[in-house]
Amino acid sequence: MSVCAPSVCLQRIDSLSEHGAEATFALDSWKETDYTTMQPPFQHDDPDLQEALARARPQLVEFLSHCPDWLLSTSQHFIPEGTLGSLAAITNPREKISVLLDLLEKAGSAAWKYFVQSVCMEYDLPLDLEVLLMSSAGEGNFSQTEEAGRDTRVQSPVPKGSARRRRHSSSGSEKEAKQRRLDSSVKYWHLLIKSIRQRYGSRREAGEEAQEQTQPLPFNQAFVNVVIHQSKAPRLKERAEKPREDVAGAPEPEECADTAVKVSDLLCRQAPTPTTKVIFLFGKPGTGKTRLMHRICQKWAEGVLPQFLFTFLFEFRQLNLLKRKLTLKELLFDVFLQPEDSPDAVFQGLLENAQQTLIIFDGLDEFAANMDVSFSSKRDPALTSPMSISQLFADLCHGKLLRGCTVLVTSRPKRLPDFLLHTVGVLVEISGFNHERVEEYVGHYFRHHSFRERAIAHVKNNTKLLSMCLIPALCNIVCICLEYLLLKHQVSVELPQTMTQFYIKMFLIFLNKQQGDCAGDEETQLNRNKKAILGLFDLALRGLEEKKLVFYDGDIPEDVKEFASLHGLLTVFEVKTSSASPEVGYAFVHLSLQEFFAALCLMVSRRVDKNYLKKKFFLKSKWTLKNETKTEFMESFHIFLSGLSSRECRTFLMLLAEQDEAWVQEKQDVILQSLKKLATTHLSGPKVLELCHCTFETQNLEVAQHIGNLLNFKYEFKNFRLTTLDMLALVFLINSGQDLIYLDFAGCLVDTDCLEVLAGCKNVEHLSFRSRRCGDDFAAALSKGLQGMRNLKKLELTGGSITAEGMTNLVQAASQCLHLEEINLQGNRIRDPDVKRVMDLFSKMEKLKKVDLSNNHLSLNAVLSLAKEGTVCQNVTELCARVNTMTLYFSGSSGKAQRPLDLKLEENKEHVTPTRCVNLCLQDHRLSSQHAKMIVAILQSCPCLSEVDLSGNKLGDEGCSCLLESLSSISISKQLNLSQNRLSVTGICNLLKSVNTCQKVMEVQVSLCHDTAVLRFREDREFASLPPREEPVFSTDHQQHGEENQTPTTSQKIRLTDCNFQASELKNLCAVLKECGHISELDLSRNYLGDEGLLQLFQCLPKLKTLCSLEFNDNQISLNSVFFLAQSLAALEHIKTVSLSLGHTQVVHLTFWERVRSTSRWRSGSLAHPQQEEKGQCFSLRDCRVSLEDVTRLCQILARCPQLTEIDLSGNSLSDQSIERLLSFLPSLCHLTLLSIRKNSLSPHCAVLLLNSINLCERIRVVEVWSSENAFLHLGASMGSQRTSCRLTGCAIGEGQVEELCSILEQHGWLAEVDLSRNQLGDEGLRCLLDHLHRVPGTCSLNLSHNGISQDGVLHLINAFVKSGNTTEVQVSLCSKATLSIKLTREDDPRKILRLAECNFQPEHLEKLFLLLEKCTGLTEYTSSNNNMTVQAAERLLHSLRKDLGLLKISIEEPWVCRERVMNLLELAVQASGNITEITIRKDKPLFQLVTGFPHCLEKSESVIRRLNLYKPEIKHSFCQRLCEKCAQLQELRWSHVELHKDEAEMLVRILLPLPELKMFGLTSSSVAPTGIDYLISGLQNCQAIEELNLGYMKLSSAAIPELVLGLCEMPSLKRLILNHNSIGDDGCSRLAEALRKMHNIEEINLSHNEIGDPGLINLAAVLLEMQKLQKIDLSGNCPSPAGGEKLMEALVHCKNIKELLLSRNGFGDRTAVTLALCLPHMTNLRILHFQNNEIGQAGGLELARALVVCELLEEISLSENDLGEQSVHALSNGLPCLKHLRKIDLKFCGITDDASKSLSLGFRQCPSMEEIILSWNALGDGGAQELAIALPKMEKLKVLDLEKNRIGACGATKLAEELAKCPEIQFIRLWDNPVPRGLAESLTSQDPRLCFSFN
C-alpha cells in the first residue's frame, strides 16, 4: 500500500508543476484545506478516502488471513447465516477474507464501525492502517487545537475517539498499554504541529512581510518559488571533486539529464517497505535550501503532506553546539521538541511508525565535526546507546535507527562522507530561479511601488544583472539596492557590477535607511558605527575560523549585538542542547553574509599582515585537500576576498580601515597575486569556474588575461549544470585575453539563456556541446550567436536530437564563420539531409577540413549521394561511411589534401601545388552486387583515389569481379579493401590475377576464414620513380640478359592464410604464383598443405627469385619435412634461417638472403652471393619429440651445412643419449657459434656431459646449464689462448658427480670460471672437490654458492686454503645468500685473501679458525662480517694474524663496533701485530678495519713519542705511548658516523693528526663535542703531510671555513679536498677559493650539496683558471643560476687535465648546457661526465649530445632526469660510435620512446667497451625492447641493462630473453615494473634467471 498523500493532495501539488524539462517546486502555492467536512465513506462516499482504502485493501486482507475464525465470528452479528454458509465453497483463504470484507461494507456503517473497533482493539495493526480504518469508520475527524488557529483545520491521521472506544471495548493490560501509547502519540502529534506552525507558519511570515515593508532585511525572502532538478541516478562519487575529470573520450552518462519531479514524487514512499529513503538536495549558496525546508515543515503542519505523521527539522549549525553524545530519543525530544508526558510511549510510537516519519537535516556543509563513521557498518546500534551526532546521522541514513523513515538532507555542493555516497536514493539540485521566476520575484518585491514595471524592465534588460538574479539571495540584494536607488528618483540607475559590490551597497543602504537621509554621507555613517562594525567583522571571522556559526549571548559584545540586531544582520532564536531550558542563540542571517564580513575583516584589520592574508586565501588548499575541514564553511569566502581586491572597492576599504590607498592596495595585491598562481596546475571544470568567479569579482583585466594564458587555452566542463552566472564569469575571463581557447561542455546542462551570454565570447576557437538536450531549438539558439564568434574553428554538437532541418540551418549559419575548419554533428537524428544543399555550403567554406555526421542513422541513398557528391566536390579529400559513421574531410584553405587525423602530412617545401588525393570508405554493410556498377561509376569519376574501403558489404564474387575487371580504369594509389564481402576461392583467384595484370599491386592479403581480402598499391609517383634494378658487375656472359634486368624491381607480398587450401589445390596455386615474378614475402600459414604441399612449394622456389620470407605455419607437416628443410640449408645456400616448431602451434618460417639474378639456371653458378661467406645460417627446431635416431639423422644433415652458425633445439624432450650424440657432432660444425637447448629436462649426468664438451671441441668458450632444463654452448674461433667459462647452476649435482666433474676440469688447461652454484654438493662434495683442486691447471674462479655447506665444511675449506699454493682467495657467507667462491691461480700470486660473513660460528669454531689462521703467514687480507665474534675474540684474532713481510688488511664487521667508543677501538687496534698503517672506523656498517705492516719497525717511534708530553692525562700515558709506537707509520685515518668525546678529540688532534706519515684523513657524518669541531679544525694545521682531507657530511657552516682555511694553508701536499654535504654557502666557498689559489697540487675538489649559489661559484671559477693539475671536480646539488653555470664552464676550459666532471642537480638549464658543449672540445682528457637533473631541454640537449663526440676518452656519461627530446637522443646515438672507451651511460627519466630506440641500439652496438646501460623510467615499449635485444649480442662486454619502469610487454620481454641467451657475459637485465604478464615473467626467469622482473 502506498503511504503517499491522498490523491486530492497530490492533484493540488501536481498542478503546481510546470510542463517541460524543469520541475518547479512552488510550496507557497499550496492551498490550505478545511478537512472538518469530511465524513465516513459510506455516508458521503469521499473518493480520496475510498482510493486510500482500496490501496490498503491487500495489506488488510494479508493481515486478516492469519485470523479467519475471528473474522467469521465477528461477522455473524451482521451477516445472515445463509450467506456465511455459502462461503464454505471458497477454498482460498485470502479470497474468503476479501468476500467477507465486501459483505461487511455492504452491511452498513454500523457494522463496519463495529468491525473496525473490534479489529483495532484485538490486534496490533500498523498505525497507518489503523488510522485509515478508524477514519473510514467516522472517528478520524477532529478540529485543531486553539493554538493552531481557529480558521485552519487539519485532517487528523489519528482517531479522536479512540480513547473512549478502547476503554469500553477491552480491559486487558496489553490493550491499555497500546491505548496509552496511541494517546501519547496523538498528543505529541498535536504538539509537533503547534511547534512547527509557531516556528515556520503563516503568522511568522506575516510578521516578516510586515517588517519587510518598514525595514528590508538581507536574505528575507518571504516569497519562494525555486527551480529544482532531479538526476536519473545519484552520481555523488563523480560530484565529489576529483584530481582530474573523467578520461577524455570515455562514454559518460549525463549526470544532469533532468527528469520532471514533483513534491509528491520527491517525498512519496512505496509501501510497505522497511528501507530508509534518503533524499539529498544540494544547491549553491543563496539558492533557497533552508527556506525550502522551512516551507516543507510549514506545509506538513497544514496537512498537505499527510503521508508523514511526524516531521523533525535539525539544522547542522545548531547541532554543532552539541558536545555530548545522545541517544536517538534525546536527539528528537531534547533537541527538537520534548513531549509533555509519557516520552517512552511517544518514542515507542515513533519506532512503530518509522515509515511515516520525516527527518530533515539542513546544512550538512555547515557541520563542523568529523563525519568519518566507517565503523558504522560493523555494528548494530542499541536505541539506548549514546552516540555522536555524526554516528546518529549515519545510522539514520543507513536505516539502523528508525528503519523505514524518510531522511531529507540539504547541503552546498561539497565532498560528501563515503557512507552517504552509497545510501542516497534521490539526488536533487536546487538551482534557484529562472527568468520567469526572477520576474515573478521582482514583481512581488515591488508590488507596493509605482515603479514596479520599471524595476522589472531594468532587471530584464541587463544581462549581467539578470544573471545575478538567478540566485534568490542575490536577487533579494539586487531588489534592495534597486529599490533604494529608485526611491531616490534617480533618472539613471547605476547598479554594482559584482556580487561583492552588491553586498557593499546593501550594507551601506541598511546603514543609510536606519540612520535616515540626514545622517550624512557614507564616510560619516561608517565612522559613527566604526567600532561596532569592526566588531561585527571580527565576530564573523572568528566564527569561521572556529567553525562556529551560532553564537551565545556572551560571545557578542553589547554594542555589536545592538548594531547588528538594529540592522537585521543577526537573527535570534532558541538553542536547545538538552532537555533543560533553551538558551538564546545568534547567527548571521545567512552564511554568505558571515563570509562577506569575515573577508572584510581580513582586508581592513591592521592585525592582518600580508603573510596571514595570503594564508587565508586558501583556494588552492581547498582544491588539493581530500577533506574539507579547513574550508567547509567558506564556500564564498575566496570570492568575496577576490571582489574586495577590485579597484572599485578601494575607497570603501580605505574608509573602514582608516588607511591610505597604498596600504589598501598592498593588501589587494596579495589577493591578486595569489589568484594568478592558481592557474599554474591542471584544473577540473568546477575549479576553473570557481577561478573564473574570483577573477570576475576582481574586474581586473590584467589578472584575467594572465590567468587565461596559464589555463592552457582549454576549458573542459563535464556532467554538471552551468548557470548563466557561471557563463558570465567564464566569458569575462576568456574575453579579457587575446588567446583563442577551447570550450568543451560534455553532458552539462546549458540553457539557452547561457547561449545568449556565450554569443559575446569572441575568443572561442573550439566549441563543443555533448548532450541529449541539444535539439533543433538549441541549434537555432546557438546559430544566432555564431557570427559573434568570429575566430571559431571547430564546432561540435554531438549526442543530441538535431534533425536534417536543424543541420541545414546550423550549416547555413556556420558558413558565415570564415575560420571554421571542423563541424561535428555525431549522434543526432539527421536521417536524410539535403545533400546538394549542404555540400554546396561546404564547398564555399574555404577553411573547412572535416564534417562528422556519424551515428545519425543515414539512409543508404543518403550515403551514396554523399559519396557521389563528395568525390566530385573539389575540396573533399576523404569520405568515410561505416555502419554508424559518416565523416567527410576537406582540403581547407591551404588546398592541401587533408587526411584523417592519425595520418601525418609532409610539408611541401617547394610550394608545389599538391595533387588531390581522395580516400573513400563505404563500409556500410548494405551494399550488394546490384550496387557494383554504381560503385564503379563513383570510383571512375574520381581520378585521384588514394584508399578505397568496401569491406563489410555483400558484394560477393559477382560484385567484386565487376570491380576488379575495371581495376585498370580506376586510379587507386594505396589500398583497396574487399574484406567481408562473401568471397569464394574463385574471387581469390581474381585477386591474385590482379597482381599480374596491375603492376601497381604491392600486396595481396587474403583469408577465407576471416573473410579478409585486401590489395595494396604503390603510389603513382613511387612507381614512376623506381630506377632500374641494380645489377652487380658481371662478365660479358651475363650481359645478354640486359632486357630483363631493365625491368623495375616491384617486390610484392602474398599472404594466403586461413584459406583451407589442400595439397591437391596447390598445383593451380603454384601456377598462379609462378607468374608473379616479384614476390618478396609469401605466407601460406594455417592451411592443410602438409608434407606434400611443402615439397611442391619448394619445387617452384626457383621461379620466386626475389623471395625474402616464406611462412608455412600450421600446415600439418611431419618430422619428414623437418629433415627435408634441414637438408635445404645445404642445398640452398641463400637460406638465412629455418625456424620450425611441431608443437601445439606449428611454425615453419624461412628467411632468405638477398639474391641477384644472373642466368636462367638456378643451382650451379646461377646465384651470386655477395659476402655470402660472412653470413651464417640458423636452424631452430622447437617443441618436437625426437628420438636418438632422429637426432643422429638431423646432426648428420646439419654437419653438411658449412655456413650453419646457430642451432636451437628447445623443448624437444632430448634424452641424455640424444644430447651426448649431439655433442659428438660439435667438432664437425666448424662455424657454429651457439647451441641452445631450452625447456628440456637435464639430469645431473647430462649436465656433466655438457660440461665435457669443452674437451670435445676446443672452440667452446662458455657452457651454461641452468635449472636442469636450459643449456647453452657458446663457441668461438679456434684459439688455444682463449679461456673457457663453465656454469652449471641448479643442476642437482651432488657428491656422486664430483670426481667425474673434476676429471673433466683437469683435462682443460684454459678455464676462466667454473660456476657450480645451487647444486647439492654438501660438505662431502666440497671435501672431494677440494681434494682435486690442486690438479686443476690454470687460473680460474670457482663458485660453489647455495650448496648446503656447513661451518665444518667452511673450516675444511679454510684448511685447504691455508695449505694450498694455488688458492688465492676464498669468500664464504652462510646467510640467505649462501655465497662460497674460490679463486685459483697457477702463477706466483702474492695475494692471499679470506672473507667470511655470517657463518654463525660458535666459540669452538672460532678457536679452530684462529689456529688455522696462525699457520697462514702469507695472508694479505682477512675480512670477518657478523660471525658472532666478540671483542675478546677479536683480540684473539689480532694476536693470531701475522705475516712475514708486507701489508695485512684486517676487517671486522660486528654489531659491537657501533657501540664501542673510539678510544676502546683504538685500544683494540694496538693489540694487532706489526705497524698500523691504516685505521678505518665506520659505525654505520659497522666496520673496524686495520692495515698493518710487517716486520714491525721502531725507527720513527721516538720522534712521535716526544709529542706525548703535550698530552696531559697521566693515567693513559702508557696507552698513548703504545698507540704512538703502533701508529708511527700511520698513513690513512678514516672515521665515519662516530661520536667523538672531548678526550677522544684531544687524542686525535695531539697524537694521530701530527703523525708524519699521515697522508689521508677522513672524518664524515660524525658528531663532535660542542667545542670540539673548532678544536679539531684548528688541529688540522699540524697535518703537513696530508694529501687527502675528507670532512663530508659534517654540517660545517661558513663560520667554520676561516679556521679550515688556516689549516689548508699548512698542507702543501694536499691533492684531494672533499667537503660534500655541508652548509658552506657562498661566503664559505669564496673563502675556500682564496685558499685553493695557493694550492697548486690539488687534483680533486668535492663541494657538492653545499648551498653554493652564483657568488660562491663565480669566485671558485676564477680560481679554477690557475689549477692546472685538477682532475676531478664535484659541484652537484648546489643552487647556482644558468649565469653562474656559464661562468663555471668557461673556467673549466682551462683545466686541461680534468677527467671527472660531476655537476648534477644544479638546475643549470639549456644555457649552461650549450656553454658546456662549447667547452667540451677543450677537455680532451674527460672520462666521466655527470649532468643529470639539470633541467636540460631539447635545445641544450641537442648541442651537448653533438659536442660529446669530441671527448673520445669518455668512460661514463649520465644525463638522466633531463627532458632531452627526441632530436637530442638521436644526436647522442649518432655520436656513440666515436666513444670507444665508454663503459656506462645513464639516460634514466629522459622521455625516451620507441622512436629513438633504433638509433640508440645502433649506437650502443658500436661502443666496444660498453658495460652498463641505464634506460629506466622512460617510455620504451615492445618496439624499443626488441631493438635493444637485437643489439645485445654485438655488445660483448655489456654486463647490466636497466629497463625498469618502461612500457615493455610480453613481446619485448620475450625478445630480450631470446637474445640474452646469446650473451653469456651479461649479468642481468632489470625489467622491474613493466607490464609483463606474471606467468610469462616467471617462465622467462626460469629459463634465464638474469632477467629480473620484480623488486624481490
Salt bridges, closest charged atoms under 4 A:
GLU18 OE2 - ARG437 NH2 2.10
ASP28 OD1 - ARG295 NH2 1.98
GLU51 OE2 - ARG55 NH1 3.24
GLU62 OE2 - HIS66 NE2 3.70
GLU62 OE1 - ARG94 NE 2.94
ASP102 OD1 - ARG57 NH2 2.57
GLU105 OE2 - ARG57 NH1 3.72
GLU122 OE2 - LYS175 NZ 3.11
ASP124 OD1 - LYS178 NZ 3.56
GLU130 OE2 - ARG166 NH2 1.78
GLU130 OE1 - LYS178 NZ 3.89
GLU139 OE2 - LYS113 NZ 3.84
GLU139 OE1 - ARG165 NE 3.69
GLU205 OE2 - ARG291 NH2 3.71
GLU205 OE2 - ARG295 NH1 1.91
GLU208 OE2 - ARG204 NE 3.18
GLU208 OE1 - ARG291 NH2 3.44
GLU209 OE2 - ARG447 NH2 2.28
GLU238 OE2 - ARG235 NH2 3.89
ASP246 OD1 - LYS242 NZ 2.80
GLU254 OE2 - ARG772 NH1 3.88
GLU255 OE2 - ARG239 NH2 2.30
ASP258 OD2 - HIS229 ND1 2.33
ASP258 OD2 - ARG721 NH2 2.63
ASP265 OD2 - LYS262 NZ 3.92
GLU302 OE1 - LYS299 NZ 3.26
GLU315 OE2 - HIS294 NE2 3.31
GLU330 OE1 - ARG324 NH1 3.78
ASP334 OD2 - ARG324 NH2 3.90
GLU340 OE1 - LYS187 NZ 3.75
ASP341 OD2 - LYS187 NZ 3.12
ASP344 OD1 - LYS329 NZ 2.12
GLU352 OE2 - ARG181 NE 3.04
ASP365 OD2 - ARG412 NE 3.81
GLU366 OE1 - ARG317 NE 3.24
ASP395 OD2 - ARG379 NH2 2.99
GLU429 OE1 - ARG721 NE 3.76
GLU439 OE1 - LYS460 NZ 3.69
GLU440 OE1 - ARG437 NH1 3.49
GLU453 OE2 - ARG452 NH1 2.82
GLU483 OE2 - HIS449 NE2 2.76
ASP538 OD2 - ARG542 NE 3.93
ASP538 OD1 - ARG607 NH2 3.03
GLU545 OE2 - LYS616 NZ 3.07
ASP553 OD1 - LYS561 NZ 2.36
ASP555 OD2 - LYS548 NZ 2.85
GLU558 OE2 - LYS561 NZ 3.11
GLU595 OE2 - ARG412 NH1 3.00
GLU632 OE2 - LYS547 NZ 3.72
GLU658 OE2 - LYS530 NZ 2.93
GLU658 OE1 - ARG606 NH2 3.86
GLU661 OE2 - ARG650 NH1 3.11
GLU666 OE2 - LYS610 NZ 3.21
GLU690 OE2 - LYS622 NZ 2.43
GLU690 OE2 - HIS638 NE2 2.92
GLU702 OE2 - LYS676 NZ 2.95
GLU716 OE2 - LYS714 NZ 3.91
ASP726 OD2 - LYS284 NZ 2.96
ASP726 OD1 - HIS693 NE2 2.54
ASP744 OD2 - ARG770 NH2 2.50
ASP751 OD1 - ARG773 NH2 3.91
ASP753 OD2 - HIS435 NE2 3.31
GLU765 OE2 - LYS793 NZ 3.16
GLU796 OE1 - HIS766 NE2 2.74
GLU821 OE1 - LYS849 NZ 3.80
GLU822 OE2 - LYS794 NZ 3.37
ASP840 OD2 - LYS844 NZ 3.40
GLU869 OE2 - LYS836 NZ 3.10
GLU907 OE1 - LYS896 NZ 3.13
ASP924 OD2 - ARG926 NE 2.36
GLU1003 OE2 - ARG1016 NH1 3.19
GLU1003 OE2 - ARG1055 NE 3.05
GLU1019 OE2 - LYS974 NZ 2.28
GLU1019 OE1 - ARG1021 NH2 2.99
ASP1020 OD1 - LYS1000 NZ 2.53
GLU1031 OE2 - ARG1029 NH2 3.76
GLU1044 OE2 - ARG1157 NH1 2.82
ASP1058 OD2 - HIS1010 ND1 3.64
ASP1058 OD2 - ARG1086 NE 2.72
GLU1081 OE2 - LYS1053 NZ 3.81
GLU1081 OE1 - ARG1055 NH2 2.84
GLU1206 OE1 - LYS1862 NZ 3.55
ASP1208 OD2 - ARG1182 NH2 2.70
ASP1208 OD2 - ARG1238 NH2 3.56
GLU1264 OE1 - HIS1274 NE2 3.19
GLU1264 OE2 - ARG1287 NH1 2.91
GLU1306 OE2 - ARG1335 NE 3.17
GLU1313 OE1 - ARG1287 NH2 3.11
GLU1324 OE2 - ARG1327 NE 3.88
ASP1352 OD1 - HIS1405 NE2 3.97
GLU1369 OE1 - LYS1383 NZ 3.69
GLU1369 OE2 - ARG1395 NH1 2.52
ASP1389 OD2 - ARG1391 NH2 2.93
GLU1407 OE2 - ARG1436 NH2 2.97
GLU1414 OE2 - ARG1436 NH1 3.06
GLU1421 OE2 - ARG1395 NH2 3.21
GLU1453 OE2 - LYS1485 NZ 3.94
ASP1484 OD2 - ARG1482 NH2 2.75
ASP1484 OD2 - HIS1537 ND1 3.60
GLU1525 OE1 - ARG1522 NH1 3.91
GLU1532 OE1 - ARG1534 NH1 2.29
ASP1543 OD1 - ARG1461 NH2 2.94
ASP1543 OD2 - LYS1516 NZ 3.66
GLU1544 OE2 - ARG1461 NE 3.08
GLU1544 OE1 - HIS1541 ND1 3.16
GLU1546 OE2 - ARG1550 NH1 3.40
GLU1557 OE2 - LYS1500 NZ 2.42
GLU1557 OE1 - LYS1559 NZ 3.79
GLU1588 OE1 - ARG1616 NE 2.94
ASP1627 OD2 - ARG1631 NE 3.37
GLU1634 OE2 - ARG1637 NH2 3.58
GLU1644 OE2 - LYS1672 NZ 3.71
GLU1666 OE2 - ARG1637 NH1 3.01
GLU1686 OE2 - ARG1711 NH2 2.40
GLU1700 OE1 - LYS1672 NZ 3.50
GLU1743 OE2 - ARG1746 NH1 3.72
GLU1755 OE1 - ARG1783 NH2 3.36
GLU1756 OE2 - HIS1730 NE2 2.67
GLU1761 OE2 - ARG1705 NH2 2.93
GLU1766 OE2 - HIS1770 NE2 3.44
ASP1842 OD2 - ARG1870 NH1 2.75
GLU1859 OE2 - LYS1855 NZ 3.29
GLU1859 OE1 - LYS1862 NZ 3.36
ASP1873 OD2 - LYS1845 NZ 3.01
GLU1882 OE2 - ARG1878 NE 3.25
ASP1888 OD2 - ARG1890 NH2 2.98
